[in-house]
């Protein structure tokens, strides 16, 4: 993690446009660079030496993967951003849902093993393996799909988190659910119900 930050004037962090807009997301990549995302004006990269502007159209919700690529959620999938060996930045669009379809992406995460997790608006969770290519666009290979009612209680997922032990935590309308991803077939192991089983210690 960063301990010595670049000596940059505060207004240098406002390269994205109107300073009143501010930044909506902050990401750190595998090299310790800080990425600041805004709703309408792309990304600013703050490194030890300089600030770099990368123009993308995205909601700025995303993550940095184990290969150092940035993944940013957009209206139909994910944008993958990376720096090629020749120093040029490249952006690839991974389409996951139809433009005109009712199904939308709710949120995206990665787990400790570097896999991609996507939650859709119907609360379906899809896990993909990210296959990196040398100096090229990655491939997303479907690994598994978890569906409400079949794999966990039928309820809207407010948020989810994959912990380092390979357990998937779900914040559901009925409580907190846990799915064990270490099994051959993911197994729903517990549901902590509101408010009886969730208390402040």
C-alpha positions as CSV (number, residue, x, y, z in Angstrom):
1,X,0.0,0.0,0.0
2,X,1.1,3.6,-0.6
3,X,2.9,5.4,2.1
4,X,4.5,8.3,0.2
5,X,2.1,10.1,-2.1
6,X,3.1,12.2,-5.1
7,X,3.5,15.9,-4.5
8,X,0.6,17.0,-6.6
9,X,-1.5,20.2,-6.0
10,X,-5.1,19.5,-4.9
11,X,-6.5,20.9,-8.1
12,X,-4.5,18.4,-10.2
13,X,-6.9,15.8,-8.9
14,X,-9.7,17.6,-10.8
15,X,-8.6,16.8,-14.3
16,X,-12.0,15.2,-15.0
17,X,-13.8,18.5,-15.5
18,X,-16.1,20.4,-13.1
19,X,-14.5,20.1,-9.6
20,X,-18.0,20.3,-8.1
21,X,-18.7,16.9,-9.6
22,X,-16.1,15.2,-7.4
23,X,-15.0,11.6,-7.6
24,X,-17.4,8.7,-7.0
25,X,-15.0,5.8,-6.9
26,X,-11.4,5.1,-5.8
27,X,-9.5,2.0,-6.9
28,X,-6.0,0.8,-6.2
29,X,-4.3,-1.5,-8.7
30,X,-1.6,-4.1,-8.2
31,X,1.2,-1.5,-8.6
32,X,-0.2,0.8,-5.9
33,X,-1.5,3.4,-8.3
34,X,-4.7,5.2,-7.2
35,X,-7.5,5.5,-9.8
36,X,-10.2,8.2,-9.2
37,X,-13.4,7.8,-11.1
38,X,-16.2,10.3,-11.9
39,X,-19.6,9.8,-13.3
40,X,-19.1,11.7,-16.6
41,X,-15.5,12.4,-17.2
42,X,-13.6,9.1,-17.0
43,X,-10.6,8.1,-14.8
44,X,-7.6,9.9,-13.3
45,X,-4.6,7.8,-12.4
46,X,-2.4,9.1,-9.6
47,X,1.0,7.5,-9.6
48,X,4.3,8.3,-7.9
49,X,5.3,10.5,-10.9
50,X,2.3,12.0,-12.5
51,X,-1.4,12.1,-13.0
52,X,-2.8,10.4,-16.2
53,X,-6.3,11.0,-17.7
54,X,-8.2,8.0,-19.3
55,X,-11.5,8.9,-20.9
56,X,-14.2,6.2,-20.6
57,X,-17.9,6.1,-20.4
58,X,-18.8,4.1,-17.3
59,X,-20.5,4.3,-14.0
60,X,-17.1,4.0,-12.3
61,X,-18.1,0.9,-10.3
62,X,-15.4,-1.7,-10.7
63,X,-12.2,-3.3,-9.5
64,X,-8.6,-4.0,-10.5
65,X,-7.8,-7.6,-11.2
66,X,-4.8,-9.7,-10.4
67,X,-3.2,-8.9,-13.7
68,X,-3.5,-5.1,-13.1
69,X,-6.4,-4.6,-15.6
70,X,-9.2,-2.2,-14.5
71,X,-12.8,-3.5,-14.9
72,X,-15.5,-0.9,-14.9
73,X,-19.3,-1.5,-15.0
74,X,-21.3,0.0,-17.8
75,X,-25.0,-0.3,-18.8
76,X,-24.5,-3.6,-20.6
77,X,-21.4,-5.2,-19.2
78,X,-17.8,-4.3,-18.3
79,X,-15.1,-2.2,-19.7
80,X,-11.6,-3.7,-19.4
81,X,-8.8,-1.1,-19.4
82,X,-5.0,-1.9,-19.4
83,X,-1.7,-0.6,-20.5
84,X,-0.1,-2.5,-23.4
85,X,3.6,-3.3,-23.6
86,X,4.1,-0.3,-25.9
87,X,2.7,2.0,-23.2
88,X,-0.6,2.7,-24.9
89,X,-3.8,2.3,-23.0
90,X,-6.5,0.0,-24.4
91,X,-10.2,-0.4,-23.6
92,X,-12.2,-3.5,-24.4
93,X,-16.0,-3.7,-24.0
94,X,-17.3,-7.0,-22.6
95,X,-21.1,-7.2,-23.3
96,X,-22.9,-9.3,-20.7
97,X,-26.6,-8.3,-21.3
98,X,-28.6,-7.1,-24.3
99,X,-28.9,-3.3,-24.6
100,X,-32.7,-3.4,-24.8
101,X,-33.3,-6.3,-22.3
102,X,-35.0,-6.0,-19.0
103,X,-32.1,-7.7,-17.2
104,X,-29.4,-5.3,-16.0
105,X,-26.2,-5.5,-13.9
106,X,-26.6,-4.6,-10.3
107,X,-23.0,-4.9,-9.1
108,X,-19.7,-6.6,-9.7
109,X,-17.0,-7.9,-7.4
110,X,-13.9,-10.1,-7.5
111,X,-13.0,-12.8,-4.9
112,X,-9.7,-13.8,-3.4
113,X,-9.1,-16.2,-6.3
114,X,-9.4,-13.4,-8.9
115,X,-12.8,-14.6,-10.2
116,X,-15.4,-12.2,-11.4
117,X,-18.8,-12.1,-9.7
118,X,-21.8,-10.3,-11.3
119,X,-25.1,-9.7,-9.7
120,X,-28.1,-9.1,-12.0
121,X,-31.3,-7.2,-11.2
122,X,-33.2,-10.5,-10.8
123,X,-30.7,-11.4,-8.0
124,X,-29.0,-14.1,-10.1
125,X,-25.2,-14.3,-9.4
126,X,-22.8,-15.4,-12.1
127,X,-19.2,-16.3,-11.5
128,X,-16.7,-16.1,-14.4
129,X,-13.0,-17.0,-14.6
130,X,-10.9,-14.2,-16.0
131,X,-8.4,-15.5,-18.6
132,X,-5.7,-13.0,-19.2
133,X,-3.9,-12.7,-22.6
134,X,-0.4,-11.4,-23.1
135,X,-0.9,-7.8,-24.1
136,X,-4.4,-8.4,-25.2
137,X,-8.1,-8.5,-24.2
138,X,-9.1,-11.0,-21.5
139,X,-11.7,-13.7,-21.9
140,X,-14.5,-14.3,-19.5
141,X,-15.3,-18.0,-19.1
142,X,-18.5,-18.8,-17.3
143,X,-17.9,-20.9,-14.2
144,X,-21.2,-21.1,-12.3
145,X,-24.6,-19.5,-11.8
146,X,-26.4,-19.1,-8.5
147,X,-30.1,-18.5,-8.6
148,X,-32.6,-17.3,-5.9
149,X,-34.9,-20.0,-4.7
150,X,-32.7,-22.8,-6.1
151,X,-29.4,-21.9,-4.5
152,X,-30.4,-19.4,-1.8
153,X,-33.6,-18.0,-0.3
154,X,-35.8,-16.1,-2.8
155,X,-35.0,-12.5,-1.9
156,X,-33.5,-9.4,-3.4
157,X,-29.7,-9.2,-2.8
158,X,-28.8,-5.7,-1.4
159,X,-25.1,-6.5,-1.6
160,X,-22.7,-9.4,-1.6
161,X,-19.1,-10.2,-0.6
162,X,-16.8,-13.1,-1.4
163,X,-14.3,-13.5,1.5
164,X,-10.8,-14.9,1.4
165,X,-12.0,-18.3,2.7
166,X,-14.2,-18.7,-0.4
167,X,-17.5,-18.0,1.4
168,X,-20.1,-15.8,-0.3
169,X,-21.9,-13.5,2.0
170,X,-25.3,-12.2,0.9
171,X,-27.3,-9.3,2.4
172,X,-30.8,-10.4,1.7
173,X,-34.2,-8.9,2.5
174,X,-34.7,-11.7,5.1
175,X,-31.3,-11.7,6.7
176,X,-27.6,-12.5,6.0
177,X,-27.0,-15.6,3.9
178,X,-23.7,-17.6,3.5
179,X,-22.8,-19.9,0.6
180,X,-19.8,-22.2,0.8
181,X,-18.0,-22.0,-2.5
182,X,-15.4,-24.7,-1.5
183,X,-17.8,-27.5,-2.2
184,X,-18.0,-29.2,-5.7
185,X,-21.5,-27.6,-5.9
186,X,-21.8,-24.3,-3.9
187,X,-23.8,-25.0,-0.8
188,X,-26.1,-22.6,1.1
189,X,-24.9,-23.1,4.8
190,X,-26.7,-20.6,6.9
191,X,-29.2,-17.7,7.2
192,X,-29.0,-15.2,10.0
193,X,-32.4,-13.7,10.3
194,X,-33.2,-10.1,11.2
195,X,-33.3,-9.1,14.0
196,X,-33.2,-12.2,16.3
197,X,-29.9,-13.7,15.2
198,X,-28.0,-10.5,14.3
199,X,-27.1,-8.5,17.4
200,X,-24.5,-6.0,18.4
201,X,-21.9,-7.5,20.7
